[in-house]
Amino acid sequence: MPLGWNEIKDRALRFSREWADEASEHAEAQSFLNGFFDVFGVSRRRVAIEAAAQGVLDARAQFPDATLANLYDPLSIPPRW
């Protein structure tokens, strides 16, 4: 079930307090992203999977006559322009 606005605000406040003094965002990138997406009640993995799926759908829309095999075969990838 989606989180309510008040729950998101509470989680965002906790998140911002937790990360306020962090000096090494690069070293803590995965933890930061996990915490950030948790503010909204979603997992980073779910977001990544959805982004990858959207990429496949976008490629299919851009090249409707190509098969998935064509789109991923280095010898038959259609030109982008």
N, C-alpha and C positions, 0 to 999 in steps of 0.2 A: 504494500500500500504506500502511495506517495506520502512524503513528509509534509506536514503543515508548515505554513510560513513561520510561525513562532518557533517551531522545532529547528527549522533551518537557521533562523537568526541566532538561536542559542548555540547551535553547533558552530556557526561561523564565528561567534564571539570566542568560544573556547579554542577554536583553531587559531584565531589571530593571536590570542594570548600565548598559546603554546609555541608559536613560531616567531613571536615578537623579537626575541634576542638571538635567533639563529644567524650565524655568520657564514655558514658554508652550505648554501642552498644546493650547490652542485653535488656535494658529497651526500646530501640527504634528499636528493631528488625523488627517489622512489617513495620514501616515507612521506615527503611533502605532498606528492600527488595522491597517495593513498588517503591521507588525511583530508586533502581538499575535496576529493570526490565523495568522501564520507559525509562531508557537510551536507551534501544533497541526497545522501542515502543511496548512492550507486557505487559500484566497485570500479576501480581503474581497469581491471580486466574486461568488464562488461563494456566500458566505453571503447576500449581498444578493439574489441571484437566487432562492435557496431560500426566503428570507423572503417575497419577493414572490409566489412560487408558493404558499406556504402561505396567504398572505392571500387569494388567489383561491379556494383550496379551502375556506377558512373561510367566505368570503362565499357560496359555492355551498351549503355545508351549512346556513347560516343562512337562506337563501332558496332552497330546492330547486325551487320552481316558477318562479323567475325565470330568464330567459336571461342570458347574459353581456352582451348588448346592453342589457337592462333594467338590469343592475347598474352599467353605466358611462354610461348616458344620463341627463344631469341632469334631464330631464323625466319619467323613469320609474323613478328609483331608488326601491326600496321603503323605507318607513320602518324605522328600526332598532328602534323600540319600539312 
